[in-house]
Amino acid sequence: MSATLRSVDHQDETVILREIQTALTGLRFGAVEITVHNGQVVQIERKEKFRLQAPSNKTS
């Protein structure tokens, strides 16, 4: 999931923080990357990892 802020002129800090919070919501394993250009947040990117495990061979 990636979210790019539409307007970087006169950025509203509340909107930016809300977008970062949205990117973090429900994230268990991964990263949120915030890209800044000329002192302005221009992109927020969410990278999520899903780890698959082989079924265990435990016998009771």
VEXTI-908160 format. One record per residue: residue number from 1; residue in one letter; x negated, y, z negated of N, C-alpha, C, O in turn. Coordinates in nm, 2 decimals. Each point is the difference from the previous one (the first is absolute). Example, Ala and Ser with C-alpha at 12.3 -4.5 7.8 and 13.67 -1.06 7.14 Angstrom:
2
<node><n>1</n><res>A</res><n_xx>-1.32</n_xx><n_yy>-0.57</n_yy><n_zz>-0.78</n_zz><ca_xx>0.09</ca_xx><ca_yy>0.12</ca_yy><ca_zz>0.00</ca_zz><c_xx>-0.09</c_xx><c_yy>0.12</c_yy><c_zz>0.00</c_zz><o_xx>-0.10</o_xx><o_yy>0.00</o_yy><o_zz>-0.07</o_zz></node>
<node><n>2</n><res>S</res><n_xx>0.14</n_xx><n_yy>0.11</n_yy><n_zz>0.14</n_zz><ca_xx>-0.09</ca_xx><ca_yy>0.11</ca_yy><ca_zz>0.00</ca_zz><c_xx>0.08</c_xx><c_yy>0.11</c_yy><c_zz>-0.08</c_zz><o_xx>-0.05</o_xx><o_yy>0.11</o_yy><o_zz>-0.01</o_zz></node>
***
This chain:
60
<node><n>1</n><res>M</res><n_xx>-0.08</n_xx><n_yy>-0.12</n_yy><n_zz>0.00</n_zz><ca_xx>0.08</ca_xx><ca_yy>0.12</ca_yy><ca_zz>0.00</ca_zz><c_xx>-0.09</c_xx><c_yy>0.12</c_yy><c_zz>0.00</c_zz><o_xx>-0.09</o_xx><o_yy>0.01</o_yy><o_zz>-0.08</o_zz></node>
<node><n>2</n><res>S</res><n_xx>0.11</n_xx><n_yy>0.08</n_yy><n_zz>0.17</n_zz><ca_xx>-0.07</ca_xx><ca_yy>0.13</ca_yy><ca_zz>0.00</ca_zz><c_xx>0.10</c_xx><c_yy>0.11</c_yy><c_zz>0.01</c_zz><o_xx>0.11</o_xx><o_yy>-0.01</o_yy><o_zz>0.06</o_zz></node>
<node><n>3</n><res>A</res><n_xx>-0.13</n_xx><n_yy>0.12</n_yy><n_zz>-0.14</n_zz><ca_xx>0.08</ca_xx><ca_yy>0.12</ca_yy><ca_zz>0.01</ca_zz><c_xx>-0.09</c_xx><c_yy>0.12</c_yy><c_zz>0.03</c_zz><o_xx>-0.09</o_xx><o_yy>0.02</o_yy><o_zz>-0.07</o_zz></node>
<node><n>4</n><res>T</res><n_xx>0.13</n_xx><n_yy>0.05</n_yy><n_zz>0.17</n_zz><ca_xx>-0.07</ca_xx><ca_yy>0.12</ca_yy><ca_zz>0.04</ca_zz><c_xx>0.08</c_xx><c_yy>0.12</c_yy><c_zz>-0.03</c_zz><o_xx>0.12</o_xx><o_yy>0.00</o_yy><o_zz>0.03</o_zz></node>
<node><n>5</n><res>L</res><n_xx>-0.18</n_xx><n_yy>0.09</n_yy><n_zz>-0.11</n_zz><ca_xx>0.08</ca_xx><ca_yy>0.12</ca_yy><ca_zz>-0.03</ca_zz><c_xx>0.02</c_xx><c_yy>0.09</c_yy><c_zz>0.12</c_zz><o_xx>-0.10</o_xx><o_yy>0.02</o_yy><o_zz>0.08</o_zz></node>
<node><n>6</n><res>R</res><n_xx>0.22</n_xx><n_yy>0.02</n_yy><n_zz>-0.05</n_zz><ca_xx>0.03</ca_xx><ca_yy>0.07</ca_yy><ca_zz>0.12</ca_zz><c_xx>-0.06</c_xx><c_yy>0.14</c_yy><c_zz>0.00</c_zz><o_xx>-0.05</o_xx><o_yy>0.04</o_yy><o_zz>0.11</o_zz></node>
<node><n>7</n><res>S</res><n_xx>0.06</n_xx><n_yy>0.04</n_yy><n_zz>-0.22</n_zz><ca_xx>-0.05</ca_xx><ca_yy>0.13</ca_yy><ca_zz>0.00</ca_zz><c_xx>-0.11</c_xx><c_yy>0.02</c_yy><c_zz>-0.10</c_zz><o_xx>0.01</o_xx><o_yy>-0.04</o_yy><o_zz>-0.12</o_zz></node>
<node><n>8</n><res>V</res><n_xx>-0.13</n_xx><n_yy>0.09</n_yy><n_zz>0.16</n_zz><ca_xx>-0.11</ca_xx><ca_yy>0.02</ca_yy><ca_zz>-0.09</ca_zz><c_xx>-0.01</c_xx><c_yy>0.15</c_yy><c_zz>-0.04</c_zz><o_xx>-0.08</o_xx><o_yy>0.03</o_yy><o_zz>-0.09</o_zz></node>
<node><n>9</n><res>D</res><n_xx>0.15</n_xx><n_yy>0.06</n_yy><n_zz>0.15</n_zz><ca_xx>0.00</ca_xx><ca_yy>0.14</ca_yy><ca_zz>-0.03</ca_zz><c_xx>0.08</c_xx><c_yy>0.02</c_yy><c_zz>-0.13</c_zz><o_xx>0.11</o_xx><o_yy>-0.04</o_yy><o_zz>-0.01</o_zz></node>
<node><n>10</n><res>H</res><n_xx>-0.17</n_xx><n_yy>0.11</n_yy><n_zz>-0.09</n_zz><ca_xx>0.06</ca_xx><ca_yy>0.03</ca_yy><ca_zz>-0.13</ca_zz><c_xx>0.06</c_xx><c_yy>-0.13</c_yy><c_zz>-0.06</c_zz><o_xx>0.12</o_xx><o_yy>-0.01</o_yy><o_zz>-0.03</o_zz></node>
<node><n>11</n><res>Q</res><n_xx>-0.20</n_xx><n_yy>-0.09</n_yy><n_zz>0.01</n_zz><ca_xx>0.04</ca_xx><ca_yy>-0.13</ca_yy><ca_zz>-0.05</ca_zz><c_xx>0.06</c_xx><c_yy>0.02</c_yy><c_zz>-0.14</c_zz><o_xx>-0.05</o_xx><o_yy>0.07</o_yy><o_zz>-0.08</o_zz></node>
<node><n>12</n><res>D</res><n_xx>0.16</n_xx><n_yy>-0.15</n_yy><n_zz>0.06</n_zz><ca_xx>0.07</ca_xx><ca_yy>0.00</ca_yy><ca_zz>-0.12</ca_zz><c_xx>-0.06</c_xx><c_yy>-0.12</c_yy><c_zz>-0.08</c_zz><o_xx>0.01</o_xx><o_yy>-0.11</o_yy><o_zz>0.03</o_zz></node>
<node><n>13</n><res>E</res><n_xx>-0.08</n_xx><n_yy>0.14</n_yy><n_zz>-0.15</n_zz><ca_xx>-0.06</ca_xx><ca_yy>-0.10</ca_yy><ca_zz>-0.08</ca_zz><c_xx>0.09</c_xx><c_yy>-0.10</c_yy><c_zz>-0.04</c_zz><o_xx>-0.03</o_xx><o_yy>-0.12</o_yy><o_zz>-0.01</o_zz></node>
<node><n>14</n><res>T</res><n_xx>0.16</n_xx><n_yy>0.15</n_yy><n_zz>-0.03</n_zz><ca_xx>0.10</ca_xx><ca_yy>-0.09</ca_yy><ca_zz>-0.04</ca_zz><c_xx>0.03</c_xx><c_yy>-0.11</c_yy><c_zz>0.10</c_zz><o_xx>0.01</o_xx><o_yy>-0.11</o_yy><o_zz>-0.03</o_zz></node>
<node><n>15</n><res>V</res><n_xx>0.00</n_xx><n_yy>0.16</n_yy><n_zz>0.16</n_zz><ca_xx>0.03</ca_xx><ca_yy>-0.09</ca_yy><ca_zz>0.11</ca_zz><c_xx>-0.12</c_xx><c_yy>-0.10</c_yy><c_zz>0.02</c_zz><o_xx>0.02</o_xx><o_yy>-0.12</o_yy><o_zz>0.02</o_zz></node>
<node><n>16</n><res>I</res><n_xx>-0.14</n_xx><n_yy>0.17</n_yy><n_zz>-0.03</n_zz><ca_xx>-0.12</ca_xx><ca_yy>-0.08</ca_yy><ca_zz>0.02</ca_zz><c_xx>-0.01</c_xx><c_yy>-0.11</c_yy><c_zz>-0.11</c_zz><o_xx>-0.02</o_xx><o_yy>-0.12</o_yy><o_zz>0.03</o_zz></node>
<node><n>17</n><res>L</res><n_xx>0.04</n_xx><n_yy>0.16</n_yy><n_zz>-0.16</n_zz><ca_xx>0.00</ca_xx><ca_yy>-0.09</ca_yy><ca_zz>-0.11</ca_zz><c_xx>0.11</c_xx><c_yy>-0.11</c_yy><c_zz>0.01</c_zz><o_xx>-0.02</o_xx><o_yy>-0.11</o_yy><o_zz>-0.03</o_zz></node>
<node><n>18</n><res>R</res><n_xx>0.14</n_xx><n_yy>0.16</n_yy><n_zz>0.08</n_zz><ca_xx>0.11</ca_xx><ca_yy>-0.10</ca_yy><ca_zz>0.02</ca_zz><c_xx>-0.04</c_xx><c_yy>-0.10</c_yy><c_zz>0.10</c_zz><o_xx>0.03</o_xx><o_yy>-0.12</o_yy><o_zz>-0.01</o_zz></node>
<node><n>19</n><res>E</res><n_xx>-0.09</n_xx><n_yy>0.16</n_yy><n_zz>0.12</n_zz><ca_xx>-0.04</ca_xx><ca_yy>-0.10</ca_yy><ca_zz>0.11</ca_zz><c_xx>-0.11</c_xx><c_yy>-0.09</c_yy><c_zz>-0.05</c_zz><o_xx>0.00</o_xx><o_yy>-0.12</o_yy><o_zz>0.03</o_zz></node>
<node><n>20</n><res>I</res><n_xx>-0.09</n_xx><n_yy>0.17</n_yy><n_zz>-0.12</n_zz><ca_xx>-0.10</ca_xx><ca_yy>-0.09</ca_yy><ca_zz>-0.05</ca_zz><c_xx>0.06</c_xx><c_yy>-0.10</c_yy><c_zz>-0.10</c_zz><o_xx>-0.03</o_xx><o_yy>-0.12</o_yy><o_zz>0.00</o_zz></node>
<node><n>21</n><res>Q</res><n_xx>0.13</n_xx><n_yy>0.16</n_yy><n_zz>-0.08</n_zz><ca_xx>0.07</ca_xx><ca_yy>-0.08</ca_yy><ca_zz>-0.09</ca_zz><c_xx>0.08</c_xx><c_yy>-0.11</c_yy><c_zz>0.08</c_zz><o_xx>0.00</o_xx><o_yy>-0.12</o_yy><o_zz>-0.04</o_zz></node>
<node><n>22</n><res>T</res><n_xx>0.06</n_xx><n_yy>0.16</n_yy><n_zz>0.15</n_zz><ca_xx>0.07</ca_xx><ca_yy>-0.10</ca_yy><ca_zz>0.08</ca_zz><c_xx>-0.09</c_xx><c_yy>-0.10</c_yy><c_zz>0.05</c_zz><o_xx>0.03</o_xx><o_yy>-0.12</o_yy><o_zz>0.01</o_zz></node>
<node><n>23</n><res>A</res><n_xx>-0.15</n_xx><n_yy>0.16</n_yy><n_zz>0.04</n_zz><ca_xx>-0.10</ca_xx><ca_yy>-0.10</ca_yy><ca_zz>0.05</ca_zz><c_xx>-0.04</c_xx><c_yy>-0.09</c_yy><c_zz>-0.10</c_zz><o_xx>-0.03</o_xx><o_yy>-0.12</o_yy><o_zz>0.03</o_zz></node>
<node><n>24</n><res>L</res><n_xx>0.02</n_xx><n_yy>0.16</n_yy><n_zz>-0.16</n_zz><ca_xx>-0.04</ca_xx><ca_yy>-0.09</ca_yy><ca_zz>-0.11</ca_zz><c_xx>0.10</c_xx><c_yy>-0.09</c_yy><c_zz>-0.05</c_zz><o_xx>-0.03</o_xx><o_yy>-0.10</o_yy><o_zz>-0.06</o_zz></node>
<node><n>25</n><res>T</res><n_xx>0.16</n_xx><n_yy>0.14</n_yy><n_zz>0.08</n_zz><ca_xx>0.11</ca_xx><ca_yy>-0.08</ca_yy><ca_zz>-0.05</ca_zz><c_xx>0.00</c_xx><c_yy>-0.14</c_yy><c_zz>0.05</c_zz><o_xx>0.00</o_xx><o_yy>-0.03</o_yy><o_zz>0.12</o_zz></node>
<node><n>26</n><res>G</res><n_xx>0.00</n_xx><n_yy>-0.07</n_yy><n_zz>-0.21</n_zz><ca_xx>0.01</ca_xx><ca_yy>-0.14</ca_yy><ca_zz>0.03</ca_zz><c_xx>-0.13</c_xx><c_yy>-0.06</c_yy><c_zz>0.06</c_zz><o_xx>-0.01</o_xx><o_yy>-0.12</o_yy><o_zz>0.03</o_zz></node>
<node><n>27</n><res>L</res><n_xx>-0.10</n_xx><n_yy>0.20</n_yy><n_zz>-0.03</n_zz><ca_xx>-0.13</ca_xx><ca_yy>-0.05</ca_yy><ca_zz>0.05</ca_zz><c_xx>-0.07</c_xx><c_yy>-0.08</c_yy><c_zz>-0.11</c_zz><o_xx>-0.03</o_xx><o_yy>0.05</o_yy><o_zz>-0.10</o_zz></node>
<node><n>28</n><res>R</res><n_xx>0.01</n_xx><n_yy>-0.18</n_yy><n_zz>0.13</n_zz><ca_xx>-0.06</ca_xx><ca_yy>-0.09</ca_yy><ca_zz>-0.10</ca_zz><c_xx>-0.15</c_xx><c_yy>-0.01</c_yy><c_zz>0.03</c_zz><o_xx>-0.08</o_xx><o_yy>0.00</o_yy><o_zz>-0.09</o_zz></node>
<node><n>29</n><res>F</res><n_xx>0.04</n_xx><n_yy>-0.02</n_yy><n_zz>0.22</n_zz><ca_xx>-0.14</ca_xx><ca_yy>-0.02</ca_yy><ca_zz>0.04</ca_zz><c_xx>-0.02</c_xx><c_yy>0.08</c_yy><c_zz>0.13</c_zz><o_xx>0.08</o_xx><o_yy>-0.02</o_yy><o_zz>0.09</o_zz></node>
<node><n>30</n><res>G</res><n_xx>-0.17</n_xx><n_yy>0.11</n_yy><n_zz>-0.09</n_zz><ca_xx>-0.02</ca_xx><ca_yy>0.08</ca_yy><ca_zz>0.12</ca_zz><c_xx>-0.06</c_xx><c_yy>0.14</c_yy><c_zz>-0.04</c_zz><o_xx>-0.07</o_xx><o_yy>0.01</o_yy><o_zz>-0.10</o_zz></node>
<node><n>31</n><res>A</res><n_xx>0.09</n_xx><n_yy>0.09</n_yy><n_zz>0.19</n_zz><ca_xx>-0.06</ca_xx><ca_yy>0.13</ca_yy><ca_zz>-0.02</ca_zz><c_xx>0.09</c_xx><c_yy>0.10</c_yy><c_zz>0.06</c_zz><o_xx>0.08</o_xx><o_yy>-0.02</o_yy><o_zz>0.10</o_zz></node>
<node><n>32</n><res>V</res><n_xx>-0.08</n_xx><n_yy>0.14</n_yy><n_zz>-0.15</n_zz><ca_xx>0.06</ca_xx><ca_yy>0.12</ca_yy><ca_zz>0.05</ca_zz><c_xx>-0.11</c_xx><c_yy>0.10</c_yy><c_zz>0.04</c_zz><o_xx>-0.08</o_xx><o_yy>0.04</o_yy><o_zz>-0.09</o_zz></node>
<node><n>33</n><res>E</res><n_xx>0.07</n_xx><n_yy>0.00</n_yy><n_zz>0.22</n_zz><ca_xx>-0.10</ca_xx><ca_yy>0.08</ca_yy><ca_zz>0.04</ca_zz><c_xx>0.06</c_xx><c_yy>0.14</c_yy><c_zz>0.04</c_zz><o_xx>0.10</o_xx><o_yy>0.01</o_yy><o_zz>0.07</o_zz></node>
<node><n>34</n><res>I</res><n_xx>-0.16</n_xx><n_yy>0.10</n_yy><n_zz>-0.12</n_zz><ca_xx>0.05</ca_xx><ca_yy>0.13</ca_yy><ca_zz>0.02</ca_zz><c_xx>-0.11</c_xx><c_yy>0.07</c_yy><c_zz>0.09</c_zz><o_xx>-0.11</o_xx><o_yy>0.01</o_yy><o_zz>-0.04</o_zz></node>
<node><n>35</n><res>T</res><n_xx>0.15</n_xx><n_yy>0.04</n_yy><n_zz>0.16</n_zz><ca_xx>-0.09</ca_xx><ca_yy>0.06</ca_yy><ca_zz>0.09</ca_zz><c_xx>0.02</c_xx><c_yy>0.15</c_yy><c_zz>-0.01</c_zz><o_xx>0.11</o_xx><o_yy>0.05</o_yy><o_zz>0.01</o_zz></node>
<node><n>36</n><res>V</res><n_xx>-0.22</n_xx><n_yy>0.03</n_yy><n_zz>-0.03</n_zz><ca_xx>0.00</ca_xx><ca_yy>0.14</ca_yy><ca_zz>-0.02</ca_zz><c_xx>-0.08</c_xx><c_yy>0.06</c_yy><c_zz>0.12</c_zz><o_xx>-0.11</o_xx><o_yy>-0.04</o_yy><o_zz>0.02</o_zz></node>
<node><n>37</n><res>H</res><n_xx>0.16</n_xx><n_yy>0.15</n_yy><n_zz>0.04</n_zz><ca_xx>-0.07</ca_xx><ca_yy>0.07</ca_yy><ca_zz>0.11</ca_zz><c_xx>0.02</c_xx><c_yy>0.15</c_yy><c_zz>-0.03</c_zz><o_xx>0.11</o_xx><o_yy>0.05</o_yy><o_zz>-0.01</o_zz></node>
<node><n>38</n><res>N</res><n_xx>-0.23</n_xx><n_yy>0.01</n_yy><n_zz>0.00</n_zz><ca_xx>0.00</ca_xx><ca_yy>0.15</ca_yy><ca_zz>-0.03</ca_zz><c_xx>0.08</c_xx><c_yy>0.03</c_yy><c_zz>-0.12</c_zz><o_xx>0.07</o_xx><o_yy>0.10</o_yy><o_zz>-0.01</o_zz></node>
<node><n>39</n><res>G</res><n_xx>-0.08</n_xx><n_yy>-0.18</n_yy><n_zz>-0.10</n_zz><ca_xx>0.06</ca_xx><ca_yy>0.03</ca_yy><ca_zz>-0.12</ca_zz><c_xx>0.15</c_xx><c_yy>-0.03</c_yy><c_zz>-0.01</c_zz><o_xx>0.07</o_xx><o_yy>0.03</o_yy><o_zz>-0.10</o_zz></node>
<node><n>40</n><res>Q</res><n_xx>-0.02</n_xx><n_yy>-0.10</n_yy><n_zz>0.20</n_zz><ca_xx>0.15</ca_xx><ca_yy>-0.03</ca_yy><ca_zz>0.01</ca_zz><c_xx>0.01</c_xx><c_yy>-0.15</c_yy><c_zz>0.01</c_zz><o_xx>-0.07</o_xx><o_yy>-0.07</o_yy><o_zz>0.08</o_zz></node>
<node><n>41</n><res>V</res><n_xx>0.17</n_xx><n_yy>0.01</n_yy><n_zz>-0.15</n_zz><ca_xx>0.03</ca_xx><ca_yy>-0.14</ca_yy><ca_zz>0.02</ca_zz><c_xx>0.07</c_xx><c_yy>-0.02</c_yy><c_zz>0.13</c_zz><o_xx>0.10</o_xx><o_yy>0.07</o_yy><o_zz>0.03</o_zz></node>
<node><n>42</n><res>V</res><n_xx>-0.15</n_xx><n_yy>-0.15</n_yy><n_zz>0.06</n_zz><ca_xx>0.05</ca_xx><ca_yy>-0.02</ca_yy><ca_zz>0.13</ca_zz><c_xx>0.06</c_xx><c_yy>-0.14</c_yy><c_zz>0.02</c_zz><o_xx>0.08</o_xx><o_yy>-0.02</o_yy><o_zz>0.09</o_zz></node>
<node><n>43</n><res>Q</res><n_xx>-0.12</n_xx><n_yy>-0.08</n_yy><n_zz>-0.18</n_zz><ca_xx>0.05</ca_xx><ca_yy>-0.13</ca_yy><ca_zz>0.02</ca_zz><c_xx>-0.01</c_xx><c_yy>-0.08</c_yy><c_zz>-0.13</c_zz><o_xx>-0.10</o_xx><o_yy>0.02</o_yy><o_zz>-0.08</o_zz></node>
<node><n>44</n><res>I</res><n_xx>0.20</n_xx><n_yy>-0.10</n_yy><n_zz>0.06</n_zz><ca_xx>0.00</ca_xx><ca_yy>-0.10</ca_yy><ca_zz>-0.11</ca_zz><c_xx>0.02</c_xx><c_yy>-0.13</c_yy><c_zz>0.05</c_zz><o_xx>0.10</o_xx><o_yy>-0.03</o_yy><o_zz>0.07</o_zz></node>
<node><n>45</n><res>E</res><n_xx>-0.19</n_xx><n_yy>-0.07</n_yy><n_zz>-0.09</n_zz><ca_xx>0.01</ca_xx><ca_yy>-0.13</ca_yy><ca_zz>0.06</ca_zz><c_xx>0.00</c_xx><c_yy>-0.10</c_yy><c_zz>-0.11</c_zz><o_xx>-0.08</o_xx><o_yy>0.00</o_yy><o_zz>-0.10</o_zz></node>
<node><n>46</n><res>R</res><n_xx>0.17</n_xx><n_yy>-0.10</n_yy><n_zz>0.11</n_zz><ca_xx>0.01</ca_xx><ca_yy>-0.11</ca_yy><ca_zz>-0.10</ca_zz><c_xx>-0.04</c_xx><c_yy>-0.13</c_yy><c_zz>0.07</c_zz><o_xx>0.04</o_xx><o_yy>-0.03</o_yy><o_zz>0.11</o_zz></node>
<node><n>47</n><res>K</res><n_xx>-0.14</n_xx><n_yy>-0.04</n_yy><n_zz>-0.18</n_zz><ca_xx>-0.04</ca_xx><ca_yy>-0.12</ca_yy><ca_zz>0.05</ca_zz><c_xx>0.03</c_xx><c_yy>-0.11</c_yy><c_zz>-0.11</c_zz><o_xx>-0.05</o_xx><o_yy>0.01</o_yy><o_zz>-0.11</o_zz></node>
<node><n>48</n><res>E</res><n_xx>0.13</n_xx><n_yy>-0.11</n_yy><n_zz>0.15</n_zz><ca_xx>0.04</ca_xx><ca_yy>-0.10</ca_yy><ca_zz>-0.10</ca_zz><c_xx>-0.06</c_xx><c_yy>-0.13</c_yy><c_zz>0.04</c_zz><o_xx>0.00</o_xx><o_yy>-0.04</o_yy><o_zz>0.12</o_zz></node>
<node><n>49</n><res>K</res><n_xx>-0.04</n_xx><n_yy>-0.03</n_yy><n_zz>-0.22</n_zz><ca_xx>-0.06</ca_xx><ca_yy>-0.14</ca_yy><ca_zz>0.03</ca_zz><c_xx>0.10</c_xx><c_yy>-0.10</c_yy><c_zz>-0.06</c_zz><o_xx>0.05</o_xx><o_yy>0.01</o_yy><o_zz>-0.11</o_zz></node>
<node><n>50</n><res>F</res><n_xx>-0.04</n_xx><n_yy>-0.12</n_yy><n_zz>0.18</n_zz><ca_xx>0.08</ca_xx><ca_yy>-0.11</ca_yy><ca_zz>-0.04</ca_zz><c_xx>-0.10</c_xx><c_yy>-0.12</c_yy><c_zz>-0.01</c_zz><o_xx>-0.06</o_xx><o_yy>-0.04</o_yy><o_zz>0.11</o_zz></node>
<node><n>51</n><res>R</res><n_xx>0.05</n_xx><n_yy>-0.02</n_yy><n_zz>-0.22</n_zz><ca_xx>-0.09</ca_xx><ca_yy>-0.12</ca_yy><ca_zz>-0.01</ca_zz><c_xx>0.08</c_xx><c_yy>-0.12</c_yy><c_zz>-0.01</c_zz><o_xx>0.09</o_xx><o_yy>-0.02</o_yy><o_zz>-0.08</o_zz></node>
<node><n>52</n><res>L</res><n_xx>-0.13</n_xx><n_yy>-0.07</n_yy><n_zz>0.17</n_zz><ca_xx>0.07</ca_xx><ca_yy>-0.13</ca_yy><ca_zz>0.02</ca_zz><c_xx>-0.09</c_xx><c_yy>-0.11</c_yy><c_zz>-0.07</c_zz><o_xx>-0.12</o_xx><o_yy>0.00</o_yy><o_zz>0.02</o_zz></node>
<node><n>53</n><res>Q</res><n_xx>0.19</n_xx><n_yy>-0.08</n_yy><n_zz>-0.10</n_zz><ca_xx>-0.08</ca_xx><ca_yy>-0.11</ca_yy><ca_zz>-0.07</ca_zz><c_xx>0.06</c_xx><c_yy>-0.13</c_yy><c_zz>0.05</c_zz><o_xx>0.12</o_xx><o_yy>-0.02</o_yy><o_zz>0.02</o_zz></node>
<node><n>54</n><res>A</res><n_xx>-0.21</n_xx><n_yy>-0.07</n_yy><n_zz>-0.01</n_zz><ca_xx>0.04</ca_xx><ca_yy>-0.14</ca_yy><ca_zz>0.04</ca_zz><c_xx>0.07</c_xx><c_yy>-0.06</c_yy><c_zz>-0.12</c_zz><o_xx>-0.03</o_xx><o_yy>0.03</o_yy><o_zz>-0.12</o_zz></node>
<node><n>55</n><res>P</res><n_xx>0.13</n_xx><n_yy>-0.11</n_yy><n_zz>0.14</n_zz><ca_xx>0.07</ca_xx><ca_yy>-0.07</ca_yy><ca_zz>-0.11</ca_zz><c_xx>-0.09</c_xx><c_yy>-0.08</c_yy><c_zz>-0.08</c_zz><o_xx>-0.09</o_xx><o_yy>-0.07</o_yy><o_zz>0.05</o_zz></node>
<node><n>56</n><res>S</res><n_xx>0.10</n_xx><n_yy>0.08</n_yy><n_zz>-0.18</n_zz><ca_xx>-0.09</ca_xx><ca_yy>-0.08</ca_yy><ca_zz>-0.09</ca_zz><c_xx>0.04</c_xx><c_yy>-0.15</c_yy><c_zz>0.00</c_zz><o_xx>0.12</o_xx><o_yy>-0.03</o_yy><o_zz>0.03</o_zz></node>
<node><n>57</n><res>N</res><n_xx>-0.22</n_xx><n_yy>-0.05</n_yy><n_zz>-0.05</n_zz><ca_xx>0.03</ca_xx><ca_yy>-0.15</ca_yy><ca_zz>0.01</ca_zz><c_xx>0.00</c_xx><c_yy>-0.06</c_yy><c_zz>-0.14</c_zz><o_xx>-0.05</o_xx><o_yy>-0.11</o_yy><o_zz>-0.02</o_zz></node>
<node><n>58</n><res>K</res><n_xx>0.12</n_xx><n_yy>0.18</n_yy><n_zz>-0.07</n_zz><ca_xx>0.01</ca_xx><ca_yy>-0.05</ca_yy><ca_zz>-0.14</ca_zz><c_xx>0.11</c_xx><c_yy>-0.11</c_yy><c_zz>0.00</c_zz><o_xx>0.11</o_xx><o_yy>0.02</o_yy><o_zz>0.06</o_zz></node>
<node><n>59</n><res>T</res><n_xx>-0.14</n_xx><n_yy>-0.12</n_yy><n_zz>-0.14</n_zz><ca_xx>0.10</ca_xx><ca_yy>-0.11</ca_yy><ca_zz>-0.02</ca_zz><c_xx>0.02</c_xx><c_yy>-0.01</c_yy><c_zz>-0.15</c_zz><o_xx>-0.09</o_xx><o_yy>0.01</o_yy><o_zz>-0.08</o_zz></node>
<node><n>60</n><res>S</res><n_xx>0.22</n_xx><n_yy>-0.02</n_yy><n_zz>0.04</n_zz><ca_xx>0.03</ca_xx><ca_yy>-0.01</ca_yy><ca_zz>-0.14</ca_zz><c_xx>0.00</c_xx><c_yy>-0.14</c_yy><c_zz>-0.05</c_zz><o_xx>0.03</o_xx><o_yy>-0.03</o_yy><o_zz>-0.12</o_zz></node>
***
